[in-house]
Amino acid sequence: MPEKRTVPRKKFNMYMRVMDDDTSEILGHMVEVSSTGLRLETVAPLPLNKDYYLRIELTPDVAAVPFIIFVARTKWCKMDVFQPNLYQVGFAIAEIMPEDQAVFMQMLQKFGS
């Protein structure tokens, strides 16, 4: 399958869990991030093309705010190659407030490699 991404991705070097803000359920944790999306490692598959209000709780060393919330849409989901009890899920950011976008980009710069 040819690569469709046009924005560079970075591995995320900090364990940061991501929650569904509507249900307070932990969806997974970030393993890869770009300026337009992210990849989560999850314990269950997620439906494609579904919008989620994602909440990322932050610590003071990451940002001055306790969390950011944004809308992201699932674009793909596949079973992990090495751990079949985990799933890799790609999200595209659909909607984010400018101040939360600034924090997201700060996280990308600080923890992306």
Sine and cosine of phi, psi and omega as CSV:
sin_phi,cos_phi,sin_psi,cos_psi,sin_omega,cos_omega
0.00,0.00,0.80,-0.60,-0.02,-1.00
-0.94,0.34,0.52,-0.86,0.01,-1.00
-0.94,0.34,0.78,-0.63,-0.02,-1.00
-0.98,-0.20,-0.24,0.97,-0.07,-1.00
-0.95,0.32,0.61,-0.79,0.06,-1.00
-0.89,-0.45,-0.16,0.99,-0.02,-1.00
-0.96,-0.29,0.75,-0.66,-0.01,-1.00
-0.88,0.47,0.62,-0.78,0.04,-1.00
-0.97,-0.26,0.42,-0.91,0.07,-1.00
-0.74,-0.67,0.62,-0.78,0.14,-0.99
-0.90,0.44,0.59,-0.80,-0.02,-1.00
-0.98,-0.18,0.87,-0.49,-0.16,-0.99
-0.99,-0.11,0.41,0.91,0.05,-1.00
-0.64,-0.77,0.65,-0.76,0.06,-1.00
-0.96,0.28,0.91,-0.41,0.00,-1.00
-0.70,-0.72,0.92,-0.40,-0.03,-1.00
-0.98,0.18,0.46,-0.89,-0.02,-1.00
-0.83,-0.55,0.75,-0.66,-0.07,-1.00
-0.91,-0.42,0.43,-0.90,0.19,-0.98
-0.99,0.14,0.92,-0.39,-0.08,-1.00
-0.91,0.40,-0.44,0.90,0.01,-1.00
-0.95,0.32,-0.60,0.80,-0.10,-0.99
-0.93,-0.36,-0.18,0.98,-0.11,-0.99
0.90,0.44,0.25,0.97,0.05,-1.00
-0.98,0.18,0.66,-0.75,0.10,-1.00
-0.97,0.25,0.87,-0.50,0.01,-1.00
-0.99,0.10,-0.60,0.80,-0.03,-1.00
0.21,-0.98,-0.36,-0.93,0.08,-1.00
-0.73,-0.69,0.46,-0.89,-0.06,-1.00
-0.95,0.30,0.72,-0.69,0.08,-1.00
-0.85,-0.53,-0.30,0.95,0.01,-1.00
-0.48,-0.88,0.54,-0.84,-0.08,-1.00
-0.52,-0.85,0.51,-0.86,0.13,-0.99
-0.63,-0.78,0.04,-1.00,-0.01,-1.00
-0.93,0.36,-0.26,0.97,-0.06,-1.00
-0.88,-0.47,-0.01,1.00,-0.04,-1.00
-0.09,-1.00,-0.12,-0.99,-0.02,-1.00
-0.40,-0.92,0.32,-0.95,0.09,-1.00
-0.87,-0.49,0.75,-0.66,0.05,-1.00
-0.94,-0.33,0.51,-0.86,0.21,-0.98
-0.98,-0.19,0.83,-0.56,-0.09,-1.00
-0.81,-0.59,0.26,-0.96,0.04,-1.00
-1.00,-0.10,-0.11,0.99,0.02,-1.00
-0.61,-0.79,0.48,-0.88,0.05,-1.00
-0.93,0.37,0.48,-0.88,0.05,-1.00
-0.90,-0.44,0.57,-0.82,-0.02,-1.00
-0.92,0.40,0.54,-0.84,0.00,-1.00
-0.98,0.22,0.47,-0.89,0.06,-1.00
0.84,0.54,0.54,0.84,0.06,-1.00
-0.96,-0.29,0.70,-0.72,0.05,-1.00
-1.00,0.06,0.70,-0.72,0.06,-1.00
-0.82,-0.57,0.62,-0.79,0.22,-0.98
-1.00,0.06,0.97,-0.23,-0.04,-1.00
-1.00,-0.02,0.67,-0.74,0.02,-1.00
-0.85,-0.52,0.80,-0.60,0.06,-1.00
-0.91,-0.42,0.90,-0.44,0.03,-1.00
-0.99,0.13,0.70,-0.72,-0.13,-0.99
-0.89,-0.46,0.39,-0.92,0.09,-1.00
-0.96,-0.28,0.33,-0.94,-0.04,-1.00
-0.85,0.53,-0.44,0.90,0.03,-1.00
-0.97,0.25,-0.23,0.97,0.01,-1.00
-1.00,-0.07,-0.73,0.68,-0.04,-1.00
-0.35,-0.94,0.26,-0.97,0.00,-1.00
-0.99,0.16,-0.17,0.99,0.02,-1.00
-0.98,-0.20,0.48,-0.88,-0.05,-1.00
-0.97,0.24,-0.34,0.94,-0.02,-1.00
-0.26,-0.97,0.26,-0.96,0.22,-0.98
-0.79,-0.61,0.49,-0.87,0.05,-1.00
-0.76,-0.65,0.69,-0.72,0.04,-1.00
-0.46,-0.89,0.30,-0.95,0.03,-1.00
-1.00,-0.08,0.77,-0.64,0.06,-1.00
-0.70,-0.71,0.55,-0.83,-0.05,-1.00
-0.93,-0.36,0.73,-0.68,0.06,-1.00
-0.93,0.37,0.75,-0.66,-0.01,-1.00
-0.93,-0.35,-0.51,0.86,0.01,-1.00
-0.38,-0.93,0.37,-0.93,0.01,-1.00
-0.47,-0.88,0.76,-0.65,0.05,-1.00
-0.53,-0.85,0.45,-0.89,0.04,-1.00
-0.92,0.39,0.62,-0.78,0.03,-1.00
-0.91,0.42,0.68,-0.74,-0.05,-1.00
-0.92,0.40,-0.63,0.77,-0.10,-0.99
-0.99,-0.10,-0.45,0.89,0.00,-1.00
-0.79,-0.61,1.00,-0.05,-0.10,-0.99
-0.92,0.40,-0.07,1.00,0.08,-1.00
-1.00,-0.03,0.05,1.00,0.03,-1.00
-0.86,-0.51,0.37,-0.93,0.02,-1.00
-0.80,-0.61,0.52,-0.85,0.12,-0.99
-0.96,-0.27,0.79,-0.61,-0.06,-1.00
-0.78,-0.62,0.82,-0.57,0.03,-1.00
-1.00,-0.08,0.72,-0.69,0.01,-1.00
-0.85,-0.53,0.61,-0.80,0.18,-0.98
-0.95,-0.31,0.73,-0.68,0.04,-1.00
-0.94,0.34,0.83,-0.56,-0.04,-1.00
-0.98,-0.17,-0.55,0.83,-0.05,-1.00
-0.40,-0.92,0.76,-0.64,0.00,-1.00
-0.47,-0.88,0.67,-0.75,0.04,-1.00
-0.94,0.35,0.54,-0.84,-0.04,-1.00
-0.82,0.57,-0.64,0.77,-0.01,-1.00
-0.93,0.36,-0.57,0.82,0.06,-1.00
-0.96,0.29,-0.55,0.83,0.08,-1.00
-0.88,0.47,-0.64,0.77,0.02,-1.00
-0.89,0.45,-0.66,0.75,0.04,-1.00
-0.92,0.40,-0.67,0.74,0.02,-1.00
-0.86,0.51,-0.69,0.72,0.01,-1.00
-0.93,0.38,-0.57,0.82,0.06,-1.00
-0.89,0.45,-0.67,0.75,0.05,-1.00
-0.90,0.44,-0.67,0.74,0.01,-1.00
-0.86,0.52,-0.71,0.70,-0.01,-1.00
-0.92,0.38,-0.66,0.75,-0.11,-0.99
-0.97,0.24,-0.64,0.77,-0.14,-0.99
-0.91,-0.42,-0.09,1.00,0.02,-1.00
-1.00,0.10,0.62,-0.79,0.03,-1.00
-0.67,-0.75,0.00,0.00,0.00,0.00
